Amino acid sequence: MVRKMRPAEVDAAADIWLETNIEAHSFVPERYWRDHFEEVKGLLAQAELYVFEGKAGVQGFIGLDAGYIAGLFVKSGARAGGIGKKLLDHIKSGRSRLTLRVYQKNAGAVRFYQREGFTVQEEPVDESTGEPEYFMLWER
């Protein structure tokens, strides 16, 4: 079930954020993610977040900043089961335009977003990691 995140679930979301970033972005030093953990945890508490809750609790979440998807994260072991699509579909249902950035080396995520109708608009470089990204757009 997709719903708004509750304040008490910030720790679970932050843990998923850390685990997923370390696993999906092996090309970025793990220390980078750990060094930003507390900062991100604070931002998550203030963000517009929607979680997917399963029998085992929060399994993933998506964060928004207006029409920008700040992140989509699914817990290890729960991926490839449709959770990311359900989170994205929930967000798409109330909007006509969404944007996001994704690391070019995160091929699985790039394929997912392309399959969901996002197209590459630009190819910027993430200033904090030096890694090339895609800036992607989805429009209804």
MODELLER restraints for C-alpha pairs under 7 A, 6 or more apart:
rsr = mdl.restraints
at = mdl.atoms
rsr.add(forms.Gaussian(group=physical.xy_distance, feature=features.Distance(at['CA:1:A'], at['CA:52:A']), mean=5.42, stdev=0.5))
rsr.add(forms.Gaussian(group=physical.xy_distance, feature=features.Distance(at['CA:1:A'], at['CA:53:A']), mean=5.32, stdev=0.5))
rsr.add(forms.Gaussian(group=physical.xy_distance, feature=features.Distance(at['CA:1:A'], at['CA:54:A']), mean=6.67, stdev=0.5))
rsr.add(forms.Gaussian(group=physical.xy_distance, feature=features.Distance(at['CA:2:A'], at['CA:50:A']), mean=6.49, stdev=0.5))
rsr.add(forms.Gaussian(group=physical.xy_distance, feature=features.Distance(at['CA:2:A'], at['CA:51:A']), mean=5.52, stdev=0.5))
rsr.add(forms.Gaussian(group=physical.xy_distance, feature=features.Distance(at['CA:2:A'], at['CA:52:A']), mean=4.51, stdev=0.5))
rsr.add(forms.Gaussian(group=physical.xy_distance, feature=features.Distance(at['CA:2:A'], at['CA:53:A']), mean=6.43, stdev=0.5))
rsr.add(forms.Gaussian(group=physical.xy_distance, feature=features.Distance(at['CA:2:A'], at['CA:87:A']), mean=6.51, stdev=0.5))
rsr.add(forms.Gaussian(group=physical.xy_distance, feature=features.Distance(at['CA:3:A'], at['CA:50:A']), mean=5.32, stdev=0.5))
rsr.add(forms.Gaussian(group=physical.xy_distance, feature=features.Distance(at['CA:3:A'], at['CA:51:A']), mean=5.58, stdev=0.5))
rsr.add(forms.Gaussian(group=physical.xy_distance, feature=features.Distance(at['CA:3:A'], at['CA:52:A']), mean=6.70, stdev=0.5))
rsr.add(forms.Gaussian(group=physical.xy_distance, feature=features.Distance(at['CA:4:A'], at['CA:49:A']), mean=5.96, stdev=0.5))
rsr.add(forms.Gaussian(group=physical.xy_distance, feature=features.Distance(at['CA:4:A'], at['CA:50:A']), mean=4.30, stdev=0.5))
rsr.add(forms.Gaussian(group=physical.xy_distance, feature=features.Distance(at['CA:4:A'], at['CA:51:A']), mean=6.09, stdev=0.5))
rsr.add(forms.Gaussian(group=physical.xy_distance, feature=features.Distance(at['CA:5:A'], at['CA:49:A']), mean=5.56, stdev=0.5))
rsr.add(forms.Gaussian(group=physical.xy_distance, feature=features.Distance(at['CA:5:A'], at['CA:50:A']), mean=5.19, stdev=0.5))
rsr.add(forms.Gaussian(group=physical.xy_distance, feature=features.Distance(at['CA:5:A'], at['CA:51:A']), mean=5.53, stdev=0.5))
rsr.add(forms.Gaussian(group=physical.xy_distance, feature=features.Distance(at['CA:7:A'], at['CA:45:A']), mean=6.60, stdev=0.5))
rsr.add(forms.Gaussian(group=physical.xy_distance, feature=features.Distance(at['CA:10:A'], at['CA:41:A']), mean=6.88, stdev=0.5))
rsr.add(forms.Gaussian(group=physical.xy_distance, feature=features.Distance(at['CA:10:A'], at['CA:44:A']), mean=6.56, stdev=0.5))
rsr.add(forms.Gaussian(group=physical.xy_distance, feature=features.Distance(at['CA:10:A'], at['CA:45:A']), mean=5.92, stdev=0.5))
rsr.add(forms.Gaussian(group=physical.xy_distance, feature=features.Distance(at['CA:12:A'], at['CA:58:A']), mean=6.94, stdev=0.5))
rsr.add(forms.Gaussian(group=physical.xy_distance, feature=features.Distance(at['CA:13:A'], at['CA:61:A']), mean=6.91, stdev=0.5))
rsr.add(forms.Gaussian(group=physical.xy_distance, feature=features.Distance(at['CA:14:A'], at['CA:41:A']), mean=5.44, stdev=0.5))
rsr.add(forms.Gaussian(group=physical.xy_distance, feature=features.Distance(at['CA:16:A'], at['CA:73:A']), mean=6.75, stdev=0.5))
rsr.add(forms.Gaussian(group=physical.xy_distance, feature=features.Distance(at['CA:16:A'], at['CA:74:A']), mean=6.91, stdev=0.5))
rsr.add(forms.Gaussian(group=physical.xy_distance, feature=features.Distance(at['CA:16:A'], at['CA:75:A']), mean=5.59, stdev=0.5))
rsr.add(forms.Gaussian(group=physical.xy_distance, feature=features.Distance(at['CA:17:A'], at['CA:73:A']), mean=6.27, stdev=0.5))
rsr.add(forms.Gaussian(group=physical.xy_distance, feature=features.Distance(at['CA:18:A'], at['CA:33:A']), mean=6.43, stdev=0.5))
rsr.add(forms.Gaussian(group=physical.xy_distance, feature=features.Distance(at['CA:18:A'], at['CA:37:A']), mean=6.87, stdev=0.5))
rsr.add(forms.Gaussian(group=physical.xy_distance, feature=features.Distance(at['CA:20:A'], at['CA:73:A']), mean=6.45, stdev=0.5))
rsr.add(forms.Gaussian(group=physical.xy_distance, feature=features.Distance(at['CA:20:A'], at['CA:75:A']), mean=6.68, stdev=0.5))
rsr.add(forms.Gaussian(group=physical.xy_distance, feature=features.Distance(at['CA:21:A'], at['CA:33:A']), mean=6.97, stdev=0.5))
rsr.add(forms.Gaussian(group=physical.xy_distance, feature=features.Distance(at['CA:22:A'], at['CA:30:A']), mean=5.77, stdev=0.5))
rsr.add(forms.Gaussian(group=physical.xy_distance, feature=features.Distance(at['CA:22:A'], at['CA:33:A']), mean=6.88, stdev=0.5))
rsr.add(forms.Gaussian(group=physical.xy_distance, feature=features.Distance(at['CA:24:A'], at['CA:106:A']), mean=6.54, stdev=0.5))
rsr.add(forms.Gaussian(group=physical.xy_distance, feature=features.Distance(at['CA:25:A'], at['CA:106:A']), mean=6.71, stdev=0.5))
rsr.add(forms.Gaussian(group=physical.xy_distance, feature=features.Distance(at['CA:28:A'], at['CA:129:A']), mean=6.97, stdev=0.5))
rsr.add(forms.Gaussian(group=physical.xy_distance, feature=features.Distance(at['CA:47:A'], at['CA:63:A']), mean=6.74, stdev=0.5))
rsr.add(forms.Gaussian(group=physical.xy_distance, feature=features.Distance(at['CA:48:A'], at['CA:63:A']), mean=5.74, stdev=0.5))
rsr.add(forms.Gaussian(group=physical.xy_distance, feature=features.Distance(at['CA:48:A'], at['CA:64:A']), mean=5.40, stdev=0.5))
rsr.add(forms.Gaussian(group=physical.xy_distance, feature=features.Distance(at['CA:48:A'], at['CA:65:A']), mean=6.84, stdev=0.5))
rsr.add(forms.Gaussian(group=physical.xy_distance, feature=features.Distance(at['CA:49:A'], at['CA:61:A']), mean=6.65, stdev=0.5))
rsr.add(forms.Gaussian(group=physical.xy_distance, feature=features.Distance(at['CA:49:A'], at['CA:62:A']), mean=5.67, stdev=0.5))
rsr.add(forms.Gaussian(group=physical.xy_distance, feature=features.Distance(at['CA:49:A'], at['CA:63:A']), mean=4.47, stdev=0.5))
rsr.add(forms.Gaussian(group=physical.xy_distance, feature=features.Distance(at['CA:49:A'], at['CA:64:A']), mean=6.42, stdev=0.5))
rsr.add(forms.Gaussian(group=physical.xy_distance, feature=features.Distance(at['CA:50:A'], at['CA:61:A']), mean=5.46, stdev=0.5))
rsr.add(forms.Gaussian(group=physical.xy_distance, feature=features.Distance(at['CA:50:A'], at['CA:62:A']), mean=5.42, stdev=0.5))
rsr.add(forms.Gaussian(group=physical.xy_distance, feature=features.Distance(at['CA:50:A'], at['CA:63:A']), mean=6.58, stdev=0.5))
rsr.add(forms.Gaussian(group=physical.xy_distance, feature=features.Distance(at['CA:51:A'], at['CA:58:A']), mean=6.39, stdev=0.5))
rsr.add(forms.Gaussian(group=physical.xy_distance, feature=features.Distance(at['CA:51:A'], at['CA:60:A']), mean=5.67, stdev=0.5))
rsr.add(forms.Gaussian(group=physical.xy_distance, feature=features.Distance(at['CA:51:A'], at['CA:61:A']), mean=4.14, stdev=0.5))
rsr.add(forms.Gaussian(group=physical.xy_distance, feature=features.Distance(at['CA:51:A'], at['CA:62:A']), mean=6.54, stdev=0.5))
rsr.add(forms.Gaussian(group=physical.xy_distance, feature=features.Distance(at['CA:52:A'], at['CA:58:A']), mean=5.78, stdev=0.5))
rsr.add(forms.Gaussian(group=physical.xy_distance, feature=features.Distance(at['CA:52:A'], at['CA:59:A']), mean=5.66, stdev=0.5))
rsr.add(forms.Gaussian(group=physical.xy_distance, feature=features.Distance(at['CA:52:A'], at['CA:60:A']), mean=5.27, stdev=0.5))
rsr.add(forms.Gaussian(group=physical.xy_distance, feature=features.Distance(at['CA:52:A'], at['CA:61:A']), mean=5.98, stdev=0.5))
rsr.add(forms.Gaussian(group=physical.xy_distance, feature=features.Distance(at['CA:52:A'], at['CA:83:A']), mean=6.86, stdev=0.5))
rsr.add(forms.Gaussian(group=physical.xy_distance, feature=features.Distance(at['CA:52:A'], at['CA:87:A']), mean=6.77, stdev=0.5))
rsr.add(forms.Gaussian(group=physical.xy_distance, feature=features.Distance(at['CA:53:A'], at['CA:59:A']), mean=5.82, stdev=0.5))
rsr.add(forms.Gaussian(group=physical.xy_distance, feature=features.Distance(at['CA:59:A'], at['CA:74:A']), mean=5.95, stdev=0.5))
rsr.add(forms.Gaussian(group=physical.xy_distance, feature=features.Distance(at['CA:59:A'], at['CA:75:A']), mean=5.34, stdev=0.5))
rsr.add(forms.Gaussian(group=physical.xy_distance, feature=features.Distance(at['CA:59:A'], at['CA:78:A']), mean=6.65, stdev=0.5))
rsr.add(forms.Gaussian(group=physical.xy_distance, feature=features.Distance(at['CA:60:A'], at['CA:73:A']), mean=5.36, stdev=0.5))
rsr.add(forms.Gaussian(group=physical.xy_distance, feature=features.Distance(at['CA:60:A'], at['CA:74:A']), mean=4.02, stdev=0.5))
rsr.add(forms.Gaussian(group=physical.xy_distance, feature=features.Distance(at['CA:60:A'], at['CA:75:A']), mean=5.66, stdev=0.5))
rsr.add(forms.Gaussian(group=physical.xy_distance, feature=features.Distance(at['CA:61:A'], at['CA:72:A']), mean=5.90, stdev=0.5))
rsr.add(forms.Gaussian(group=physical.xy_distance, feature=features.Distance(at['CA:61:A'], at['CA:73:A']), mean=5.49, stdev=0.5))
rsr.add(forms.Gaussian(group=physical.xy_distance, feature=features.Distance(at['CA:61:A'], at['CA:74:A']), mean=6.57, stdev=0.5))
rsr.add(forms.Gaussian(group=physical.xy_distance, feature=features.Distance(at['CA:61:A'], at['CA:87:A']), mean=6.96, stdev=0.5))
rsr.add(forms.Gaussian(group=physical.xy_distance, feature=features.Distance(at['CA:62:A'], at['CA:71:A']), mean=5.63, stdev=0.5))
rsr.add(forms.Gaussian(group=physical.xy_distance, feature=features.Distance(at['CA:62:A'], at['CA:72:A']), mean=4.35, stdev=0.5))
rsr.add(forms.Gaussian(group=physical.xy_distance, feature=features.Distance(at['CA:62:A'], at['CA:73:A']), mean=6.42, stdev=0.5))
rsr.add(forms.Gaussian(group=physical.xy_distance, feature=features.Distance(at['CA:62:A'], at['CA:87:A']), mean=6.39, stdev=0.5))
rsr.add(forms.Gaussian(group=physical.xy_distance, feature=features.Distance(at['CA:63:A'], at['CA:69:A']), mean=5.88, stdev=0.5))
rsr.add(forms.Gaussian(group=physical.xy_distance, feature=features.Distance(at['CA:63:A'], at['CA:70:A']), mean=5.23, stdev=0.5))
rsr.add(forms.Gaussian(group=physical.xy_distance, feature=features.Distance(at['CA:63:A'], at['CA:71:A']), mean=5.30, stdev=0.5))
rsr.add(forms.Gaussian(group=physical.xy_distance, feature=features.Distance(at['CA:63:A'], at['CA:72:A']), mean=6.56, stdev=0.5))
rsr.add(forms.Gaussian(group=physical.xy_distance, feature=features.Distance(at['CA:64:A'], at['CA:70:A']), mean=5.37, stdev=0.5))
rsr.add(forms.Gaussian(group=physical.xy_distance, feature=features.Distance(at['CA:67:A'], at['CA:97:A']), mean=6.53, stdev=0.5))
rsr.add(forms.Gaussian(group=physical.xy_distance, feature=features.Distance(at['CA:67:A'], at['CA:98:A']), mean=4.89, stdev=0.5))
rsr.add(forms.Gaussian(group=physical.xy_distance, feature=features.Distance(at['CA:67:A'], at['CA:99:A']), mean=6.34, stdev=0.5))
rsr.add(forms.Gaussian(group=physical.xy_distance, feature=features.Distance(at['CA:68:A'], at['CA:98:A']), mean=5.69, stdev=0.5))
rsr.add(forms.Gaussian(group=physical.xy_distance, feature=features.Distance(at['CA:68:A'], at['CA:99:A']), mean=4.81, stdev=0.5))
rsr.add(forms.Gaussian(group=physical.xy_distance, feature=features.Distance(at['CA:68:A'], at['CA:100:A']), mean=5.60, stdev=0.5))
rsr.add(forms.Gaussian(group=physical.xy_distance, feature=features.Distance(at['CA:69:A'], at['CA:98:A']), mean=6.90, stdev=0.5))
rsr.add(forms.Gaussian(group=physical.xy_distance, feature=features.Distance(at['CA:69:A'], at['CA:99:A']), mean=6.11, stdev=0.5))
rsr.add(forms.Gaussian(group=physical.xy_distance, feature=features.Distance(at['CA:69:A'], at['CA:100:A']), mean=5.06, stdev=0.5))
rsr.add(forms.Gaussian(group=physical.xy_distance, feature=features.Distance(at['CA:70:A'], at['CA:100:A']), mean=6.64, stdev=0.5))
rsr.add(forms.Gaussian(group=physical.xy_distance, feature=features.Distance(at['CA:74:A'], at['CA:84:A']), mean=6.54, stdev=0.5))
rsr.add(forms.Gaussian(group=physical.xy_distance, feature=features.Distance(at['CA:96:A'], at['CA:139:A']), mean=5.54, stdev=0.5))
rsr.add(forms.Gaussian(group=physical.xy_distance, feature=features.Distance(at['CA:96:A'], at['CA:140:A']), mean=4.93, stdev=0.5))
rsr.add(forms.Gaussian(group=physical.xy_distance, feature=features.Distance(at['CA:97:A'], at['CA:138:A']), mean=5.59, stdev=0.5))
rsr.add(forms.Gaussian(group=physical.xy_distance, feature=features.Distance(at['CA:97:A'], at['CA:139:A']), mean=4.41, stdev=0.5))
rsr.add(forms.Gaussian(group=physical.xy_distance, feature=features.Distance(at['CA:97:A'], at['CA:140:A']), mean=6.41, stdev=0.5))
rsr.add(forms.Gaussian(group=physical.xy_distance, feature=features.Distance(at['CA:98:A'], at['CA:137:A']), mean=5.83, stdev=0.5))
rsr.add(forms.Gaussian(group=physical.xy_distance, feature=features.Distance(at['CA:98:A'], at['CA:138:A']), mean=5.15, stdev=0.5))
rsr.add(forms.Gaussian(group=physical.xy_distance, feature=features.Distance(at['CA:98:A'], at['CA:139:A']), mean=6.56, stdev=0.5))
rsr.add(forms.Gaussian(group=physical.xy_distance, feature=features.Distance(at['CA:99:A'], at['CA:136:A']), mean=5.51, stdev=0.5))
rsr.add(forms.Gaussian(group=physical.xy_distance, feature=features.Distance(at['CA:99:A'], at['CA:137:A']), mean=4.52, stdev=0.5))
rsr.add(forms.Gaussian(group=physical.xy_distance, feature=features.Distance(at['CA:99:A'], at['CA:138:A']), mean=6.30, stdev=0.5))
rsr.add(forms.Gaussian(group=physical.xy_distance, feature=features.Distance(at['CA:100:A'], at['CA:135:A']), mean=5.80, stdev=0.5))
rsr.add(forms.Gaussian(group=physical.xy_distance, feature=features.Distance(at['CA:100:A'], at['CA:136:A']), mean=5.38, stdev=0.5))
rsr.add(forms.Gaussian(group=physical.xy_distance, feature=features.Distance(at['CA:100:A'], at['CA:137:A']), mean=6.78, stdev=0.5))
rsr.add(forms.Gaussian(group=physical.xy_distance, feature=features.Distance(at['CA:101:A'], at['CA:133:A']), mean=6.31, stdev=0.5))
rsr.add(forms.Gaussian(group=physical.xy_distance, feature=features.Distance(at['CA:101:A'], at['CA:134:A']), mean=5.51, stdev=0.5))
rsr.add(forms.Gaussian(group=physical.xy_distance, feature=features.Distance(at['CA:101:A'], at['CA:135:A']), mean=4.54, stdev=0.5))
rsr.add(forms.Gaussian(group=physical.xy_distance, feature=features.Distance(at['CA:101:A'], at['CA:136:A']), mean=6.15, stdev=0.5))
rsr.add(forms.Gaussian(group=physical.xy_distance, feature=features.Distance(at['CA:102:A'], at['CA:110:A']), mean=6.83, stdev=0.5))
rsr.add(forms.Gaussian(group=physical.xy_distance, feature=features.Distance(at['CA:102:A'], at['CA:133:A']), mean=5.35, stdev=0.5))
rsr.add(forms.Gaussian(group=physical.xy_distance, feature=features.Distance(at['CA:102:A'], at['CA:134:A']), mean=5.39, stdev=0.5))
rsr.add(forms.Gaussian(group=physical.xy_distance, feature=features.Distance(at['CA:102:A'], at['CA:135:A']), mean=6.78, stdev=0.5))
rsr.add(forms.Gaussian(group=physical.xy_distance, feature=features.Distance(at['CA:103:A'], at['CA:131:A']), mean=6.87, stdev=0.5))
rsr.add(forms.Gaussian(group=physical.xy_distance, feature=features.Distance(at['CA:103:A'], at['CA:132:A']), mean=6.06, stdev=0.5))
rsr.add(forms.Gaussian(group=physical.xy_distance, feature=features.Distance(at['CA:103:A'], at['CA:133:A']), mean=4.17, stdev=0.5))
rsr.add(forms.Gaussian(group=physical.xy_distance, feature=features.Distance(at['CA:103:A'], at['CA:134:A']), mean=6.28, stdev=0.5))
rsr.add(forms.Gaussian(group=physical.xy_distance, feature=features.Distance(at['CA:104:A'], at['CA:132:A']), mean=5.88, stdev=0.5))
rsr.add(forms.Gaussian(group=physical.xy_distance, feature=features.Distance(at['CA:104:A'], at['CA:133:A']), mean=4.85, stdev=0.5))
rsr.add(forms.Gaussian(group=physical.xy_distance, feature=features.Distance(at['CA:104:A'], at['CA:134:A']), mean=5.99, stdev=0.5))
rsr.add(forms.Gaussian(group=physical.xy_distance, feature=features.Distance(at['CA:117:A'], at['CA:138:A']), mean=5.96, stdev=0.5))
rsr.add(forms.Gaussian(group=physical.xy_distance, feature=features.Distance(at['CA:118:A'], at['CA:136:A']), mean=5.78, stdev=0.5))
rsr.add(forms.Gaussian(group=physical.xy_distance, feature=features.Distance(at['CA:118:A'], at['CA:137:A']), mean=5.07, stdev=0.5))
rsr.add(forms.Gaussian(group=physical.xy_distance, feature=features.Distance(at['CA:118:A'], at['CA:138:A']), mean=4.46, stdev=0.5))
rsr.add(forms.Gaussian(group=physical.xy_distance, feature=features.Distance(at['CA:119:A'], at['CA:136:A']), mean=5.22, stdev=0.5))
rsr.add(forms.Gaussian(group=physical.xy_distance, feature=features.Distance(at['CA:119:A'], at['CA:137:A']), mean=5.35, stdev=0.5))
rsr.add(forms.Gaussian(group=physical.xy_distance, feature=features.Distance(at['CA:119:A'], at['CA:138:A']), mean=6.57, stdev=0.5))
rsr.add(forms.Gaussian(group=physical.xy_distance, feature=features.Distance(at['CA:120:A'], at['CA:134:A']), mean=6.01, stdev=0.5))
rsr.add(forms.Gaussian(group=physical.xy_distance, feature=features.Distance(at['CA:120:A'], at['CA:135:A']), mean=5.86, stdev=0.5))
rsr.add(forms.Gaussian(group=physical.xy_distance, feature=features.Distance(at['CA:120:A'], at['CA:136:A']), mean=4.44, stdev=0.5))
rsr.add(forms.Gaussian(group=physical.xy_distance, feature=features.Distance(at['CA:120:A'], at['CA:137:A']), mean=6.57, stdev=0.5))
rsr.add(forms.Gaussian(group=physical.xy_distance, feature=features.Distance(at['CA:121:A'], at['CA:135:A']), mean=5.64, stdev=0.5))
rsr.add(forms.Gaussian(group=physical.xy_distance, feature=features.Distance(at['CA:121:A'], at['CA:136:A']), mean=5.45, stdev=0.5))
rsr.add(forms.Gaussian(group=physical.xy_distance, feature=features.Distance(at['CA:121:A'], at['CA:137:A']), mean=6.64, stdev=0.5))
rsr.add(forms.Gaussian(group=physical.xy_distance, feature=features.Distance(at['CA:122:A'], at['CA:134:A']), mean=5.93, stdev=0.5))
rsr.add(forms.Gaussian(group=physical.xy_distance, feature=features.Distance(at['CA:122:A'], at['CA:135:A']), mean=5.09, stdev=0.5))
rsr.add(forms.Gaussian(group=physical.xy_distance, feature=features.Distance(at['CA:123:A'], at['CA:132:A']), mean=6.73, stdev=0.5))
rsr.add(forms.Gaussian(group=physical.xy_distance, feature=features.Distance(at['CA:123:A'], at['CA:133:A']), mean=5.58, stdev=0.5))
rsr.add(forms.Gaussian(group=physical.xy_distance, feature=features.Distance(at['CA:123:A'], at['CA:134:A']), mean=4.68, stdev=0.5))
rsr.add(forms.Gaussian(group=physical.xy_distance, feature=features.Distance(at['CA:123:A'], at['CA:135:A']), mean=6.10, stdev=0.5))
rsr.add(forms.Gaussian(group=physical.xy_distance, feature=features.Distance(at['CA:124:A'], at['CA:132:A']), mean=5.99, stdev=0.5))
rsr.add(forms.Gaussian(group=physical.xy_distance, feature=features.Distance(at['CA:124:A'], at['CA:133:A']), mean=5.49, stdev=0.5))
rsr.add(forms.Gaussian(group=physical.xy_distance, feature=features.Distance(at['CA:124:A'], at['CA:134:A']), mean=6.44, stdev=0.5))
rsr.add(forms.Gaussian(group=physical.xy_distance, feature=features.Distance(at['CA:125:A'], at['CA:131:A']), mean=5.52, stdev=0.5))
rsr.add(forms.Gaussian(group=physical.xy_distance, feature=features.Distance(at['CA:125:A'], at['CA:132:A']), mean=4.24, stdev=0.5))
rsr.add(forms.Gaussian(group=physical.xy_distance, feature=features.Distance(at['CA:125:A'], at['CA:133:A']), mean=5.57, stdev=0.5))
rsr.add(forms.Gaussian(group=physical.xy_distance, feature=features.Distance(at['CA:126:A'], at['CA:132:A']), mean=6.16, stdev=0.5))
rsr.add(forms.Gaussian(group=physical.xy_distance, feature=features.Distance(at['CA:126:A'], at['CA:133:A']), mean=6.52, stdev=0.5))
